[in-house]
Amino acid sequence: MSKAAQDREAEIARRVLRHWHEAVPNDRMAHLVKDTMRAFDRSLRARLARHEVQMGHWVYLRILWERDGLTKRELSVEAGVAEPTTFIALRAMESLGYVTLEQRADNRKNVYVFLTARGRKLKELLVPLAEEVNAIALHGIPEGEAAAARRALLTMLDNLSRDEAAGGEAPAPG
């Protein structure tokens, strides 16, 4: 990352921190989660860039390390990304030697995505970077508080998933 880009990222981080610590410390939870996720992303993106891996590829690699051989559509759904975007990323990943895209003789409609040896090997290199980012984020937080935060976030995810399943019509708890 260039010095100018690093300076811009640092300025963004300073503004976000000022917002949360000084300007509006009790802003909505959704904003706090979003800003925290952005900070996680910036930290991981910088580490991935050192290995010339794009953040967009990380999303697909994580899924494929767990379930190789998904269709392009399944991968899009799991990543929460539109199929055309996924296809563009997969073509780039294919040119980098991370994946192969294959069709089966019995089903020419679906495109299946398989990791190459190079794509599988990236796991050894990249997962520790993500673990490092998590360790940095959790530094100074007692284990019990981190566990409570995880439970709280999972409860929020469950609540919002139920709301989504209800078409946004689930009543707010009283």
Secondary structure, 3 states (H helix, E strand, C coil): CCHHHHHHHHHHHHHHHHHHHHHCCCCCHHHHHHHHHHHHHHHHHHHHHCCCCCHHHHHHHHHHHHCCCEEHHHHHHHHCCCHHHHHHHHHHHHHCCCEEEEEECCEEEEEEEEECHHHHHHHHHHHHHHHHHHHHHHCCCCHHHHHHHHHHHHHHHHHHHHHHHCCCCCCCCC
